[in-house]
Amino acid sequence: MSGDIAGLTAEALREIARAEDARAIEAIRVKFFGKKGAFAEAQKALAALPPAEKPAYGARLNDARKQIEAALGERAALLEKAALSARLLGESIDVTLPGRDGREGGLHPLTEVSRQIFRIFESMGFAVFEGPELEEEYYNFDALNIPPYHPAREEQDSFYVGSDRVLRTQTSPMQIRVMQRFQPPVAAISPGRCFRRDAVDATHLHTFHQVEGFLVDKGVTMADLKGVLTSFAQRLFGADTKIRFRPDFFPFVEPGAEVAISCFACHGKGCRTCRQSGWIEIGGAGMIHPHVFTAVGYDYETYSGFAFGMGIERMVMKKYSVPDIRMFYENDMRLIGQFR
Ligand code: DAH
């Protein structure tokens, strides 16, 4: 019987040494230690022995069991380690491989054209100022000679925040803020977001961009305004672009004008871009009203100045034939990707 135990142990250790994975280990465990396993048999043999032989046989059986169990544990740990390093090797990254190209970003068309606009005006000596989008009613209306009963103040046009602040409906309040800070001569542009309670359609959004500009000095005339805007339009839309002024009313200028450029697509013949008129409206302009000068403490007997305000989305839509203003805010890569 003692020979059996030695043979059993040797057999078990051989099998363990050959086991290649956790399943093989488990099979060996069952074969030797399972309910019907070799050790269960040996246990039965033990019961049948004469009492005097029982302790020695039992002790050997115990030793054998411990030895095999230890071998099983060791082998299992070894196999687990090997499996882990094999997996890590398979998952490793070869840092010497060439990288994958990232997708190149581009500027949003509104940003791109805004920057072109800044560059053009800066080259003519205009400084750039940005102002608050949440604006005091005073700057958005009162100081711009828009009295309390003016329709532009009605709530359907403006987003009020509290009783005396609005999301600015135009960039014109920046004229006031800049003039309060600087004495003439002064020339500035101010781009930014504006907000109106407009119904959204292909040409209207509640949020849009304008660029405001103005220049104040001694002896400034409407001819200067026309010169600056002509030069601007020719650089943004093409060297043969013409400017058209038609009388218009804005409370903060006198006289006031609607500004249009000759159509760069058909050169005035009439096409879809200009809706057959030959002209594209881009904004308003005029000579700064004496009331505005008074509001900022400029002497209107000494100084004169011009101001203009243009819609940026409008200009970009025309320049790139974007049919719907909402497309600027949908972030569809098919549109954005064309402006790289
Ligand atoms: N703020 C005007 C608007 O939003 C545009 C405008 C017209 C600006 C005439 C001016 C100006 O500076 O002189 O409709």
Residues whose N, C-alpha, C, O or C-beta is under 5 A from the ligand:
A	BS01	DAH	T169 Q170 S172 G213 F250 V253 G284 A285 G286 A307 F308 G309
